[in-house]
Structure formats: C-alpha cells, structure tokens
Amino acid sequence: MCVGVPMQVVSIDGDNIVAETDGVRRQASLMLLADEVQVGDFLIIHAGFAISRLDEEEARETIRMMKEVFSEEDMQ
C-alpha cells in the first residue's frame, strides 16, 4: 500500500526539506509543490516528494486517524 503521510517541515535547504512526524524524520523534495513552504508547515509527503500542503488542524486529525487505522490492522 502507498500512503502519503502528513509531516511537519523542520528544515529547508533549497528544494529539499527534512520533515518529521512522530519523531521520524525524512528528506523530501519540493520540486512537485508550487506553494511557498516555511519551517513549521505541514505537507503530505509521498515517495520522497512533498505533494500538497495541509493546515495544522487537518494534518493532526489525519495523523490521528492513520494511527487508529494502522493500530487496528496490527490487532487483526
């Protein structure tokens, strides 16, 4: 299964970022995203690319739901 994950930008270096969710950090490219990005922004990261921007409330709710779904899958 392929999943885009909401992550918060912790650093920016040109067209590359480091983003984090739940203590997990990943590098990603901004090449596919036309929006201006700042440290602290929430983005959907998929396959090493930022593909969309989220507001903080939407990002945190999505992360909460993903945790719920994936923890239920682990119990089956």
C-alpha positions, 0 to 999 in steps of 0.5 A: 500500500502507498500512503502519503503521510502528513509531516511537519517541515523542520528544515529547508535547504533549497528544494529539499526539506527534512520533515518529521512526524512522530519523531521520524524524520525524512528528506523530501523534495519540493520540486512537485509543490508550487506553494511557498513552504516555511519551517513549521508547515505541514505537507503530505509527503509521498515517495520522497516528494512533498505533494500538497500542503495541509493546515495544522488542524487537518494534518493532526486529525489525519495523523490521528486517524492513520494511527487508529487505522494502522493500530487496528490492522496490527490487532487483526 
